[in-house]
Structures are given as structure tokens and as C-alpha cells.
Amino acid sequence: MMIDANLLPFSVDELVKSKAWHDATPEQRRKFISASITFDTVLTHYADKYRAKKTVKGEFIACVLWDFYYDLFCNPLEQGNGFDFELGYYYENNIDNYSERLLDEAIDPKRWIKVLKQAYRENKEKIIEGTTDKNGEIDLDLVNDFSVEYRDYLY
């Protein structure tokens, strides 16, 4: 099965070199690509929605969602043998298990939002302090500097 990489919202350059990809059946590959696109689309929608609010809480939610996206999805796909390692370590060397995980995450995105709103409430003071620049002004760009600390709330 040939993949037109220009049609996908993520890089597959390293994926197609992986042993897991070569061992997968055409049906498993289709399921994985479908699950990946679904996950990417749903997460992008919610991250964009909350970033558009232009509030500290909205930026916090968007940044943590993107940190989660890169940790769960992009890093394994885009780092050489990372995909094979990820499948072996977390998904019993089964691409179907990874596809199911991505679909399960995409099916209930409101869970992400609920958890991240709770994380924001619990850490509001620290988050606002982290977004305040040296002039005492709120700088939403600073949220990205520490948002990765809160990614584990989504696991």
C-alpha cells in the first residue's frame, strides 16, 4: 500500500521504514492510518478551540493537548525506530492495539478537557505565575514553557 504523504496531517517518513509497518497487513495499515487521522483531527479541533479563547486557561489546555499529541503520537512515528519501540514496550508489538488506543482517545475528547480543567483549577496560581512576564503582564506564549509538566494528567 502506497501512502501519499502529502495527504496526511503528520509525517510518515519513519513509519514506513519500521518493522511494524512492514509486518502489518494492508487492513492493519488502513486501520492505523484511519485511527491516526481521527486522533489528529479531534485533538487539533479541541486545541484550536481552546487556544482561540486567548485566555490563560485556554492556552494551558491547548498546550497540554499538544504536548500529549507529540508524546503519544508524533514522537513514536517520527523518530527512527521509535515506532517499533513504542509498539513493543506499550502495545505488545501489535499495531492494532496502538490503533485502538488512538481511537479510544479520539472517541472521548471531553475527558481531556475535564481533566485539564481540573489540573488548571488545582494549579491555577502556579500557572498564572508562570505566564506572568518580568513586567507583571500575562504572556500566553509562556504557557508552552511549562505545559509539558501537566501532560501526565491525560494518561
Buried (B, 14 or more C-beta within 10 A) or exposed (E): EEEEEEEBEBEBEBBBEBEBBEEBEEEBBEBBBEBBBBBBEBBBEBBEBBBEEEEBBBBBBBBBBBBBBBBBBBEBBBEEBBBBBBBBEEBEBBBBEBBBBBBEBBEEBEEBBEBBBEBBEEBEEEBBEBBBEEEEEEBBEBBBEBBBBBBEBBE
